[in-house]
Amino acid sequence: MRKKEKGLSFIEKKKKVNAHMLREIFGMVFGTFAAMFLAVVLTFSMGMRTNTVGVSMEPTLFSGDEILINRFIYKLSRPKKNDVIVFLPGGNPNAHYYVKRVVAVPGETVQIVDGVLYVDGEPEGEEYYDKMEDGGIAENEILLGEDEYFVLGDNRNASEDSRSGNIGPIKRDTIYGKAWFCLKGTNGMGMIE
């Protein structure tokens, strides 16, 4: 009888495909597709896709960028400072969606003095933005009501926002949702901050 030698063997053993292995492979493939399908369904049932219009949110968002809107989040919580929200001005369903940043929340006072935003009498992180050439209705102090939000575009001097008399403070019931993800954009794909 011949003894089996110990050590390395370069002879490849063929693996047999059995029913158990096929079930595992099918389970992984099915699980992956189910997770992807569920993610798409949840995203589009609780969210919505739209495009930005104009240059008012540059450099965060550019005209034509496709964004996802989380319509569900404000059913559970209130908009916060620095949230990028999507709303219909005056609740007009015939208008296009506006995308702006919340700079003041209910109960706060807002005023723009010499191109600088003041919230409750304190200057607000405007070092990142150009001085505003026009304070609009916010040249006089505005006290926000219980369901009102003051919004500005990131491109302060090219934005029609809460400073405009025809828009003013945004009512909560006109807010459609939070812009949370950029699908196709000049800055690429990613979360909106």
C-alpha positions as CSV (number, residue, x, y, z in Angstrom):
1,M,0.0,0.0,0.0
2,R,1.0,3.4,-0.8
3,K,1.2,6.0,2.0
4,K,-0.4,9.4,1.5
5,E,2.2,12.1,1.6
6,K,1.6,15.0,3.9
7,G,2.1,18.6,2.6
8,L,0.9,20.7,-0.2
9,S,-1.2,19.2,-2.9
10,F,-1.7,21.0,-6.2
11,I,-4.5,18.8,-7.3
12,E,-7.7,20.8,-7.3
13,K,-10.7,19.1,-5.8
14,K,-13.9,19.9,-7.6
15,K,-16.6,21.3,-5.5
16,K,-20.0,19.9,-5.9
17,V,-23.0,22.1,-6.1
18,N,-25.7,20.9,-3.8
19,A,-29.1,22.0,-2.9
20,H,-28.0,23.7,0.3
21,M,-25.4,25.8,-1.5
22,L,-28.0,26.9,-4.1
23,R,-30.5,27.9,-1.4
24,E,-27.8,30.1,0.3
25,I,-26.9,31.8,-3.0
26,F,-30.6,32.3,-3.8
27,G,-31.2,33.7,-0.3
28,M,-28.3,36.2,-0.6
29,V,-29.4,37.4,-4.1
30,F,-33.1,37.6,-3.0
31,G,-32.1,39.5,0.2
32,T,-30.0,42.0,-1.7
33,F,-32.8,42.7,-4.2
34,A,-35.4,42.9,-1.5
35,A,-33.3,45.4,0.4
36,M,-32.8,47.5,-2.7
37,F,-36.5,47.4,-3.6
38,L,-37.5,48.4,0.0
39,A,-35.0,51.3,0.0
40,V,-36.4,52.7,-3.3
41,V,-40.0,52.3,-2.2
42,L,-39.4,54.0,1.2
43,T,-37.4,56.8,-0.5
44,F,-40.0,57.6,-3.0
45,S,-43.1,57.1,-0.7
46,M,-41.8,59.3,2.0
47,G,-39.8,61.6,-0.3
48,M,-40.0,63.3,-3.6
49,R,-37.5,64.2,-6.3
50,T,-37.3,67.8,-7.7
51,N,-34.8,70.1,-9.4
52,T,-33.5,73.4,-8.0
53,V,-34.4,76.5,-10.0
54,G,-32.0,79.4,-10.1
55,V,-28.8,80.4,-8.4
56,S,-30.2,81.3,-5.0
57,M,-28.6,78.4,-3.1
58,E,-25.1,78.5,-4.7
59,P,-22.6,77.1,-3.7
60,T,-24.6,74.5,-1.9
61,L,-26.9,73.7,-4.8
62,F,-26.8,74.9,-8.4
63,S,-29.6,75.4,-10.8
64,G,-30.8,72.1,-12.2
65,D,-29.4,69.9,-9.4
66,E,-31.8,67.0,-8.7
67,I,-32.6,66.7,-5.0
68,L,-34.5,64.3,-2.8
69,I,-37.0,65.8,-0.4
70,N,-37.8,64.1,2.9
71,R,-41.5,64.7,3.3
72,F,-41.9,62.6,6.4
73,I,-39.4,64.2,8.8
74,Y,-41.4,67.3,9.6
75,K,-44.4,65.2,10.6
76,L,-42.3,64.0,13.6
77,S,-40.2,67.1,14.3
78,R,-40.0,70.9,13.5
79,P,-37.6,72.5,11.1
80,K,-34.4,73.6,12.8
81,K,-31.9,76.3,12.1
82,N,-29.7,75.6,9.1
83,D,-32.1,73.0,7.6
84,V,-32.5,73.3,3.9
85,I,-36.2,73.2,3.3
86,V,-38.5,73.0,0.3
87,F,-41.7,75.0,0.3
88,L,-44.4,76.5,-1.9
89,P,-44.4,80.3,-1.4
90,G,-47.7,81.4,0.1
91,G,-48.9,77.8,-0.3
92,N,-49.5,78.4,-4.0
93,P,-49.7,75.0,-5.7
94,N,-49.0,76.6,-9.1
95,A,-45.6,77.9,-8.1
96,H,-42.4,75.9,-8.3
97,Y,-40.8,74.6,-5.1
98,Y,-38.4,77.0,-3.4
99,V,-35.3,75.7,-1.7
100,K,-33.9,77.8,1.1
101,R,-32.1,77.6,4.4
102,V,-33.8,78.2,7.7
103,V,-32.0,81.0,9.6
104,A,-34.6,81.7,12.3
105,V,-37.3,79.7,14.0
106,P,-40.6,80.5,15.8
107,G,-40.4,83.0,18.6
108,E,-37.1,84.6,17.4
109,T,-36.7,88.1,16.2
110,V,-35.0,88.8,12.8
111,Q,-33.4,92.0,11.5
112,I,-30.9,92.8,8.8
113,V,-28.7,95.7,9.6
114,D,-26.0,96.9,7.2
115,G,-26.2,93.7,5.3
116,V,-25.7,91.5,8.4
117,L,-28.4,89.1,9.7
118,Y,-29.3,89.5,13.4
119,V,-31.3,86.9,15.2
120,D,-32.5,87.9,18.7
121,G,-30.1,90.8,18.5
122,E,-27.0,88.7,17.9
123,P,-25.2,88.5,14.5
124,E,-25.5,85.1,12.9
125,G,-22.6,83.3,11.3
126,E,-22.6,85.5,8.3
127,E,-18.9,85.3,7.8
128,Y,-19.6,82.5,5.2
129,Y,-21.9,84.7,3.2
130,D,-21.6,88.0,1.3
131,K,-23.1,91.0,3.0
132,M,-26.7,91.5,1.9
133,E,-27.2,94.5,-0.3
134,D,-31.0,94.6,0.5
135,G,-32.5,93.8,3.8
136,G,-36.1,93.9,2.3
137,I,-38.8,93.7,4.9
138,A,-36.2,92.6,7.5
139,E,-34.7,96.0,7.7
140,N,-37.3,96.5,10.5
141,E,-37.2,93.9,13.3
142,I,-39.6,90.9,12.7
143,L,-40.9,88.7,15.5
144,L,-41.7,85.3,14.1
145,G,-45.0,83.8,15.0
146,E,-45.6,80.3,16.5
147,D,-45.5,78.6,13.1
148,E,-43.3,80.9,11.1
149,Y,-39.7,80.4,9.8
150,F,-37.4,83.0,8.3
151,V,-35.4,81.6,5.3
152,L,-32.6,82.9,3.1
153,G,-30.8,81.5,0.1
154,D,-27.1,80.8,0.5
155,N,-26.4,83.2,-2.4
156,R,-27.8,86.1,-0.3
157,N,-27.7,88.7,-3.1
158,A,-29.3,86.6,-5.7
159,S,-32.2,85.1,-3.7
160,E,-35.9,85.7,-3.5
161,D,-36.6,84.7,0.1
162,S,-38.2,85.8,3.4
163,R,-36.8,89.3,2.8
164,S,-39.2,89.7,-0.1
165,G,-42.6,91.2,0.7
166,N,-44.4,88.6,-1.5
167,I,-42.9,85.7,0.4
168,G,-42.1,86.9,4.0
169,P,-41.8,84.5,6.9
170,I,-42.7,80.9,5.8
171,K,-45.7,79.2,7.5
172,R,-45.1,75.7,8.6
173,D,-48.0,74.3,6.6
174,T,-46.4,75.5,3.4
175,I,-43.2,73.6,4.0
176,Y,-43.1,70.5,1.9
177,G,-40.1,68.8,3.4
178,K,-36.4,68.9,4.0
179,A,-33.9,68.7,1.1
180,W,-31.6,66.0,2.3
181,F,-29.8,64.4,-0.6
182,C,-28.5,65.6,-4.0
183,L,-28.9,62.9,-6.7
184,K,-27.3,64.7,-9.6
185,G,-25.5,68.0,-9.1
186,T,-22.6,70.2,-10.0
187,N,-20.9,69.3,-6.7
188,G,-21.7,65.6,-7.2
189,M,-23.9,63.3,-5.2
190,G,-24.3,63.5,-1.4
191,M,-26.1,64.8,1.7
192,I,-27.2,68.4,1.7
193,E,-25.9,70.4,4.6
